[in-house]
């Protein structure tokens, strides 16, 4: 497994890989866990070579967010990736990704509105900009992202379609099911911020979401089900709720009633120093 930190060696390595097959990209910010490794294993099924990017992207962190505290553990991450058959780790420096004078920003409207887009202004501009750069740098045949960040996945798919980064009618942006702990809590690098007591309380999130989904699918008013969800989170140890919404799964248009199209229940809530996000499918009527 090769690890490169600047663009010229990356391009040379990608050219060599392409001589013997297809390339899949798994973009990450490092601090890898089983969720990331699941993406890598799925990538190996879909391409001859797997490239994993590890870059803590400053453009997607807002003021007073955890950019400085976000874990950076490249050696550990590489030790996890090598046994998984990863061909190349692209771990650019900030200067390599955003050289002096960098002045370009990609904004994807619509799907970025509300949800994390409201509570984290500029976040999805940063995501779209860095992912667009990664696509141009690695030129992957497919790229894989976790469904835990559902709004992010929607933003990336919209950007890829709008900027012709993928071929029409080809599903080159692959969403992979959220990886969960045995108690149902979604795997996340930010779970490391939780104390043992907070981690035990975090199970309230998937439990309350499943109850809300059951209520909605059973015919309960959406507002009532979401209200009960929020009450359960606050009673279970969460300090505050950024959002709890039912939305169209593709367009992310807010829904105040159960639809006949695929839907997602999306929630973000704060407990201790962590802001946890999750989403689950809701069966159409």
C-alpha positions in Angstrom: 0.0 0.0 0.0 1.4 3.4 -1.0 0.7 6.6 0.8 1.2 10.0 -0.9 0.8 13.5 0.3 1.2 15.7 -2.8 -0.5 15.9 -6.2 2.3 14.9 -8.6 3.0 11.5 -6.9 -0.8 11.0 -6.7 -1.3 11.4 -10.4 1.6 9.1 -11.2 0.3 6.5 -8.8 -3.3 6.7 -10.3 -1.9 6.4 -13.8 -0.1 3.2 -12.8 -3.2 1.7 -11.1 -5.3 2.5 -14.2 -3.0 0.4 -16.4 -4.3 -2.7 -14.6 -7.9 -2.0 -13.9 -10.7 0.3 -12.4 -10.4 2.5 -9.4 -12.8 3.1 -6.5 -12.5 6.1 -4.2 -13.5 6.1 -0.5 -13.2 9.7 0.8 -12.7 10.0 4.6 -11.5 12.5 7.2 -9.6 9.7 9.0 -10.1 8.4 12.5 -11.3 5.3 10.8 -13.8 2.8 12.3 -15.7 -0.2 11.1 -18.1 2.0 9.1 -15.2 3.2 6.9 -13.8 -0.3 6.6 -17.2 -1.4 5.4 -17.0 1.2 2.6 -13.5 -0.1 1.7 -14.8 -3.8 1.5 -17.7 -2.7 -0.7 -15.3 -0.7 -2.9 -13.1 -3.8 -3.4 -16.2 -5.6 -4.8 -16.8 -2.8 -7.3 -13.3 -2.0 -8.6 -9.9 -3.5 -9.2 -8.1 -1.0 -7.0 -9.2 1.0 -3.9 -8.0 4.5 -3.1 -8.8 6.0 0.3 -8.4 9.7 0.9 -7.7 10.9 4.4 -8.1 14.7 4.8 -9.6 16.7 7.6 -11.2 19.4 5.4 -11.1 22.8 7.0 -13.7 24.2 4.6 -16.5 22.1 6.1 -15.9 23.2 9.7 -17.6 26.3 10.9 -16.6 28.8 13.6 -16.4 27.1 17.1 -16.7 23.7 15.5 -14.2 20.9 16.3 -11.6 21.3 13.5 -8.7 21.5 15.9 -10.0 18.7 18.1 -10.9 16.3 15.3 -8.7 13.2 15.7 -5.8 12.9 13.3 -4.2 9.5 13.4 -2.8 8.7 10.0 -0.4 5.9 11.1 -3.2 4.1 12.9 -5.6 4.6 9.9 -3.0 3.2 7.5 -2.5 0.2 9.7 -6.2 -0.5 9.5 -6.4 0.0 5.7 -3.4 -2.1 4.6 -4.9 -5.5 5.6 -8.1 -4.5 3.7 -6.2 -4.5 0.4 -6.2 -0.8 -0.2 -3.8 0.1 -3.0 -3.3 3.8 -2.2 -3.9 6.3 0.6 -4.2 9.9 -0.6 -3.4 12.0 2.5 -2.8 15.6 1.2 -1.6 18.4 3.4 -3.9 21.5 3.6 -1.5 23.4 1.4 -1.6 20.6 -1.2 -5.4 20.7 -1.3 -5.8 24.5 -1.0 -2.6 26.2 -2.2 -2.1 29.9 -1.6 -4.6 32.0 -3.4 -7.3 29.3 -3.6 -10.5 31.1 -4.2 -13.1 28.7 -5.6 -16.3 27.6 -3.8 -18.9 25.1 -5.0 -22.4 25.6 -3.6 -25.2 23.1 -4.2 -28.6 24.6 -3.5 -31.8 22.8 -2.7 -30.7 19.6 -1.1 -28.3 21.5 1.1 -31.1 23.7 2.5 -32.2 23.1 6.1 -31.1 20.2 8.3 -27.3 20.3 8.7 -27.2 23.1 6.1 -29.1 25.3 8.5 -27.2 24.5 11.7 -23.8 24.4 10.0 -23.7 27.4 7.5 -21.2 26.8 4.7 -20.6 23.2 5.7 -21.9 21.6 2.4 -20.1 24.2 0.3 -16.9 22.8 1.9 -18.0 19.2 1.3 -18.9 19.8 -2.3 -15.7 21.7 -3.0 -13.4 19.1 -1.5 -15.2 16.1 -3.0 -15.2 17.8 -6.5 -11.4 18.2 -6.1 -11.0 14.6 -5.0 -13.0 13.4 -8.0 -10.7 15.4 -10.3 -7.5 14.3 -8.5 -8.3 10.5 -8.4 -10.6 10.2 -11.4 -12.4 7.2 -9.9 -14.8 4.9 -11.7 -16.9 4.8 -8.6 -16.9 6.5 -5.2 -18.5 5.2 -2.0 -20.1 7.2 0.9 -21.9 6.1 4.0 -25.6 6.7 4.2 -25.3 8.0 7.8 -24.6 11.4 6.2 -27.7 11.2 4.1 -27.8 15.0 3.3 -24.1 14.9 2.3 -24.8 12.0 0.0 -27.6 13.9 -1.6 -25.4 17.0 -2.1 -22.6 14.9 -3.7 -25.0 13.1 -6.1 -26.5 16.4 -7.1 -23.1 18.0 -7.7 -21.9 15.0 -9.7 -24.9 15.2 -11.9 -24.9 18.9 -12.4 -21.1 19.2 -13.1 -21.1 16.1 -15.4 -18.6 14.3 -13.1 -20.2 10.9 -13.8 -21.7 9.4 -16.9 -25.5 9.8 -17.4 -27.6 6.9 -16.0 -24.5 5.3 -14.3 -24.7 5.0 -10.5 -21.1 5.9 -9.8 -21.9 7.5 -6.4 -22.6 4.5 -4.2 -24.4 4.9 -0.8 -23.6 2.2 1.7 -25.8 1.3 4.6 -25.0 2.9 8.0 -22.9 0.6 10.2 -24.3 0.4 13.7 -23.1 -0.8 17.1 -24.9 -3.8 18.6 -27.2 -1.4 20.5 -28.2 0.4 17.3 -26.1 3.6 17.7 -24.5 4.6 14.3 -20.8 4.3 14.2 -19.1 7.8 14.1 -15.7 9.2 14.8 -17.4 11.7 17.1 -18.7 8.9 19.4 -15.2 9.1 20.9 -16.2 12.4 22.5 -18.8 10.7 24.7 -18.3 9.7 28.3 -19.4 6.2 29.2 -22.6 7.5 30.7 -23.3 9.6 27.5 -22.5 6.7 25.3 -25.1 4.6 27.2 -27.6 7.3 26.8 -26.9 7.6 23.0 -29.0 4.5 22.3 -32.0 6.7 22.9 -31.5 8.2 19.4 -32.0 5.1 17.3 -34.7 3.7 19.7 -36.7 6.9 19.5 -36.3 7.1 15.8 -37.6 3.6 15.3 -40.6 4.4 17.5 -41.4 7.6 15.4 -41.1 5.6 12.2 -43.5 2.9 13.5 -45.9 5.7 14.5 -45.8 7.4 11.1 -46.1 4.1 9.2 -49.0 3.3 11.5 -50.9 6.4 10.5 -50.0 8.8 13.3 -49.6 12.5 12.3 -46.0 13.3 11.4 -45.9 16.3 13.7 -47.1 14.2 16.7 -44.6 11.5 16.0 -41.7 13.9 15.7 -42.8 15.7 18.9 -42.7 12.4 20.8 -39.3 11.7 19.3 -37.9 15.0 20.6 -39.4 14.4 24.1 -37.8 11.0 24.2 -34.4 12.3 23.3 -34.5 15.1 26.0 -35.8 12.6 28.6 -33.0 10.2 27.6 -30.1 12.5 28.2 -29.7 14.6 25.1 -29.1 18.3 25.8 -30.7 19.7 22.6 -32.1 18.8 19.2 -30.9 20.6 16.1 -33.6 19.0 13.9 -36.0 16.0 13.6 -37.6 16.0 10.2 -39.3 13.7 7.7 -38.1 14.4 4.2 -38.3 13.1 0.7 -35.4 10.7 0.3 -34.1 12.1 -2.9 -35.0 15.8 -3.1 -35.0 16.3 0.7 -38.2 18.4 0.4 -39.8 18.6 3.9 -42.9 16.4 4.4 -45.7 17.1 6.9 -47.5 13.8 5.9 -46.5 10.4 4.9 -45.7 10.2 1.1 -46.0 7.6 -1.6 -42.3 8.2 -2.4 -39.2 7.0 -0.5 -38.7 9.0 2.7 -36.1 9.5 5.4 -36.4 10.5 9.0 -33.3 12.7 9.7 -32.2 13.7 13.2 -29.4 15.7 14.7 -29.1 16.0 18.5 -26.4 17.0 21.0 -25.2 15.1 23.9 -22.1 16.1 25.9 -19.5 17.4 23.5 -20.9 15.4 20.5 -23.4 16.3 17.9 -24.9 13.0 16.7 -26.7 12.6 13.4 -28.7 9.7 12.1 -31.3 8.8 9.5 -33.6 5.9 8.7 -35.9 5.0 5.9 -39.6 5.3 6.2 -41.8 3.0 4.1 -44.0 4.9 1.6 -47.8 4.6 2.0 
